[in-house]
Amino acid sequence: MGQKSIELFEKAKRLIPGGVNSPVRAFGSVGGTPVFMAQGRGAYLTDVDGNRYLDFNSSWGPLITGHCHPDITAAIHAQVDRALTFGTPTELEVELASWILERLEVPGMEQIRFVSSGTEAVMSALRLARGYTARTHILKFAGCYHGHVDALLVKAGSGLATSGIPDSAGIPEGVSAMTVVVELDDEEALEKAFQEYGDRLAAAIIEPVPANNGLLLQRPEFLQKLQKLCKEYGALFILDEVISGFRLGFSGAAHAYNLQPDLVTYGKIIGGGLPVGAFAGRREIFASLAPLGPVYQAGTLSGNPVAMAAGLACLKLLTKELYDHLEDLGQVLDRLDGNWKLVRLGSIFWLYRGELPRRASQIDPAGISAYKELFHRLLAAGIYLAPSGYEVGFLSSPMQKSDVERFIGAVG
Ligand SMILES: *Cc1c(COP(=O)(O)O)cnc(C)c1O
């Protein structure tokens, strides 16, 4: 561990709660001192002590084209020279909206609103669903994370599972009382929940590819069942594609699983590394959103031109060739075969022990504790994984087969 990281962390802990601005960065579940990064280029990171790492964390998902892609950097520079923010509409947000909506192969994605994080996207989508349906309850799944939205910090996955907090303090019971939690991969429980709460449900929200608490790949029939029940009971079907959007192909999991969501939330990749979130859906639903309708939602820096420029430049790079390259790398990764098992969908992967889980409760704790040793061994070998066994890894387009082979060799 580098001396400079250790010193910076000591200073950070005095000034910033826990020394970090997002809890899972603190290395709480793997132990040791967080590495302070100084530079990224392509698939590689350099820390403040000059150590280099092959980066499988990808800033938790946004960096599908790696660090400092020249197109994204140039787009940001060009906008920075014009203005940072206006607080007025801009051409760039119209361009990004049309780039996305014209290309999304997901029925009903007619309008989109930009915000500044995935959390904000989910929070706003829920409020819109409640306002539009005039209902109160939300259904979510155990192990799915949807940002730190009050009503959804119930059985919410890795960051929480990691720090052993089942629910967050500071959330009144009345708020979480309107959240119905169901296990993933369990049609029977789902039917029961809809029978009991169906007429009060404003929406059901799911990560179609749950990737915040291990990678809990769902059977397509389960996702279809959820969609069917939502339609039957008049609840909006919300897909949280903050991780899967633009990663499993441009049209995300909605297209991959042939789903017809009422609303989709985006984040991470959509901003190309700058803070952007969004929610998209039918025009008829958005008619309820301010300034058109009674559901209020706003943001001083929403649609920020620098962030829009970065997002647009990033999304323009997402060609079929790029996804094919990531899939090729994935197929090399599939050869991993030793003490660890690998589950992968596109460029998202997860290392685990025991049986392949489809529910949070089925995750083998042996894998989570063994991950500490793996994490530090790989860190010492110049490979940076997320600092928690519950977190997934990401392939990025600057990676080469030799990078993936080195990773396989290091995992052992
Ligand atoms: C990361 C994530 C969020 C939260 O996004 P932030 O930008 O961290 O607020 C929400 N939902 C899912 C599925 C995510 O992976």
The ligand as a Gaussian input file, in Angstrom:
#p B3LYP/6-31G(d) Opt

LIG

0 1
 C      -25.808000       3.055000      -9.218000
 C      -27.245000       2.730000      -9.216000
 C      -28.221000       3.644000      -8.782000
 C      -27.858000       4.963000      -8.140000
 O      -27.204000       5.806000      -9.001000
 P      -26.309000       7.011000      -8.361000
 O      -25.841000       7.760000      -9.554000
 O      -25.242000       6.355000      -7.564000
 O      -27.235000       7.810000      -7.513000
 C      -29.546000       3.313000      -8.935000
 N      -29.911000       2.139000      -9.458000
 C      -29.019000       1.231000      -9.882000
 C      -29.482000      -0.041000     -10.491000
 C      -27.656000       1.496000      -9.755000
 O      -26.767000       0.570000     -10.128000

